[in-house]
Amino acid sequence: MTDVEQAAGLLDVDAKFFQPFDVNDPFNDDARLEGFLCQKPSHTYGALALLRVEGRPAPQRIFATPKLHYPFGKDGSFHFPAIHTAHLYEKLDGTNVLAYRYQDADGRGRLTYKLRLAPTLRNSKWGPFLDYWRELLARHPGLPGLVEANGCHISFEMYGARNAHLIASPRWLSSPPVGTRSKLPTC
């Protein structure tokens, strides 16, 4: 079985939606991670089919934060679904960061963080996201413990005046949790 066939089996997604990755995890001694990132616009958007950790087989699926669909079309018309109740929250526009755990080939769990369409957190031409996140972790040392304490992956929205986006924020840099993703068994 090829790597892409294995990834397709892990996520039950056609191979045409995969982008291969071979990156180092900056939160785990630059551990090498190899696999595929899913770009299918569905609940698997941003999910990882992680195949190898440090060059050793460790196949597993990591579901990410799916993109939220807005209830309006490009023409500005609203398309609300039929509902009985709604809970409304302020929409903070920023950069999605998912805190997730993966296992190495020896079964040791490792905590790391990813952007929606990247397997790990990194600095890029779009912004110094890795540097910002390290700053937030230094200010809020309890954040890493949330994943273990809750038994699930946790999604954050990193926003603030330093993380330039389409909205202006009075905060310099912040990152409240915006949701969780149940930890699924590894395959």
Buried (B, 14 or more C-beta within 10 A) or exposed (E): EEBBEBBBBBBEBEEEBBEEBEBEBBBBEEBBBBBBBBBBEEEBBBBBBBBBBBEEEBBBBBBBBBBEEEEEEEEEEEEEEEEEEEEEEEEBEBBBBBBBBBBBEEEEEBBBBBBBBBBBBBEEEEBBBBEBBBBBBEEEEEBBEBBEEBEBBBBBBBBBEBBEBEEEBEEEBBBEBBBBBEBEEBE
